[in-house]
Structure formats: structure tokens, C-alpha cells
């Protein structure tokens, strides 16, 4: 299914809804994203790297939700929220590199694991430690993601 078709399907199923822009909720999601970044650092230092992966994902996801709210949409489903941002990138409603979609959710099987997949593996699996290189990659991606989305929010 194409990105536009998925977006329309999410709207039809009411997994994404058109809403009035609410600056307080936008700022709340930005604040929550930064909160998750702090939790990520805390859990890395405390050697809870599996939990830090979830923190990194949710930092990115809350940044994405803030941007979606700024565009006048509210999501009730992770995949629909991510797809909506991808759709808005493709139709040039927002000017952000598509790499951020690959960071949070892989769009090609040839790419390394994305934050969503890693979060699912470590949240639902039994592993408690994350390879240091993978952990550094997801940490740096989460920081870049949150900073980039916050900058874009200020420009819109």
C-alpha cells in the first residue's frame, strides 16, 4: 500500500484525526520527548540499556506527535503517526529529510534496524543488554531526531 493510501486508510479508520492546533499539547509532547532523552541517559548510566532503547524510541515518537499536532492532526496509532509524517514529507508539506522516517521506522529491508523494531525487540524480548555500538547509534539518533523536530516546529 502506498504512503498516501495508508494515510487515507488511517483517516478513514479514525486512527488519525484532523484537529485544531493546540500549542499547549505541542509543547507537552516536546517536553515529554526531552523527558525521555533524560530517562535514556539515566538508564544507560544505570546499565539498563534495554530500557534506554525504549526511552530513545519514545523520545522520537513524542517529537513526531508534536509535529503532527502542529500540522493539525492527532494520532491514535504509532504506524499511522509515522506514516502521516512520511506522507507530509513526500507531498512537501514539511521540509525534513526522509532519513528521520528510516530512523524511527525502517522503510527498506536493506537498512539497519530502526528504533521501533529495536524497541519492540527489547521491550518484549528477554535480552537486557544492548550492543554498545547499537546503543550509541540509537542514542545519537534520538538526540538528533528530537533536536531536528524541535527546530522544525519553531520554523512552522
C-alpha positions in Angstrom: 0.0 0.0 0.0 1.3 3.4 -0.9 2.0 6.1 1.7 -0.9 8.2 0.6 -3.3 5.2 0.6 -2.1 4.3 4.1 -2.7 7.9 5.3 -6.2 7.9 3.9 -6.9 4.5 5.4 -5.7 5.8 8.8 -8.1 8.8 8.5 -10.9 6.5 7.5 -10.4 4.3 10.5 -10.1 7.3 12.7 -6.6 6.3 13.8 -5.6 9.8 12.7 -8.0 12.7 13.1 -7.9 16.3 11.9 -8.0 18.6 15.0 -7.5 22.3 15.9 -3.9 23.2 16.7 -3.2 23.2 20.4 0.1 24.8 21.3 -0.1 23.5 24.9 -0.3 19.9 23.7 2.5 20.5 21.2 4.8 21.9 23.9 3.8 19.0 26.2 4.9 16.5 23.6 8.2 18.3 23.1 8.7 18.3 26.9 7.9 14.6 27.1 10.4 13.9 24.3 13.1 15.7 26.3 12.0 13.8 29.4 12.5 10.5 27.6 16.0 11.7 26.5 16.9 12.3 30.1 15.5 8.9 31.0 17.5 7.3 28.2 20.8 8.8 29.6 19.8 7.8 33.2 19.1 4.2 32.1 22.3 4.0 30.1 24.4 5.1 33.1 22.5 2.6 35.3 23.2 -0.2 32.8 19.6 -0.6 31.8 20.4 -0.4 28.1 17.3 -2.3 27.1 15.1 0.2 28.8 17.2 3.0 27.2 16.2 1.8 23.8 12.5 2.2 24.6 13.3 5.7 26.0 15.0 6.6 22.8 12.1 5.4 20.6 9.5 7.3 22.7 11.6 10.5 22.7 11.5 10.4 18.9 7.8 9.4 18.8 6.7 12.3 21.1 8.7 14.7 18.8 6.8 13.2 15.8 3.5 13.6 17.7 4.3 17.2 18.4 4.9 17.9 14.7 1.7 16.0 13.7 -0.2 18.2 16.2 1.4 21.3 14.7 0.1 20.2 11.3 -3.4 19.8 12.7 -3.6 16.0 13.2 -3.8 13.7 16.2 -2.8 10.1 16.0 -4.0 7.1 18.0 -1.6 4.6 16.3 2.2 4.6 16.0 2.3 3.3 12.5 -0.3 5.8 11.3 1.5 8.7 13.0 4.9 7.7 11.4 3.2 7.2 8.0 1.5 10.6 8.2 4.8 12.4 8.7 6.2 10.4 5.8 3.2 11.4 3.7 3.7 15.1 4.6 7.4 14.8 3.7 6.5 13.3 0.3 3.9 15.9 -0.6 6.3 18.6 0.6 4.0 19.9 3.3 7.1 19.8 5.6 10.7 20.1 4.7 12.6 17.4 6.7 14.9 14.7 5.5 13.2 11.4 4.9 16.1 9.7 6.8 14.1 10.5 10.0 11.4 8.1 8.9 14.1 5.4 8.4 15.5 6.2 11.9 12.2 5.7 13.6 10.7 3.1 11.3 12.6 1.3 8.5 11.2 1.9 5.0 13.6 -0.6 3.3 14.7 -4.0 4.4 18.2 -3.1 3.3 18.5 -0.6 6.2 19.8 -1.4 9.7 17.3 -1.9 12.4 15.2 1.1 13.2 14.1 2.5 16.7 10.7 0.9 16.5 12.0 -2.6 15.8 14.7 -2.3 18.4 12.2 -1.0 21.0 9.9 -4.0 20.2 12.7 -6.5 20.5 14.0 -5.2 23.8 10.6 -4.4 25.3 9.0 -7.8 24.5 12.1 -10.0 24.4 14.3 -11.4 27.2 17.6 -9.6 26.4 18.6 -7.0 28.9 21.8 -5.7 27.3 22.3 -3.9 24.0 25.4 -3.9 21.9 27.3 -0.7 22.7 27.6 0.4 19.0 23.8 -0.1 18.6 23.1 1.7 21.8 25.3 4.7 20.8 23.7 4.8 17.4 20.1 4.9 18.8 21.1 7.4 21.5 22.7 9.7 18.9 19.7 9.2 16.5 17.3 10.1 19.3 19.1 13.3 20.2 19.3 14.4 16.6 15.7 13.5 15.9 14.4 15.5 18.9 16.6 18.5 18.1 15.7 18.5 14.4 11.9 18.1 15.0 12.0 20.9 17.7 13.8 23.2 15.2 11.2 22.4 12.5 8.4 23.1 15.0 9.8 26.6 15.6 10.0 27.3 11.9 6.4 26.3 11.1 
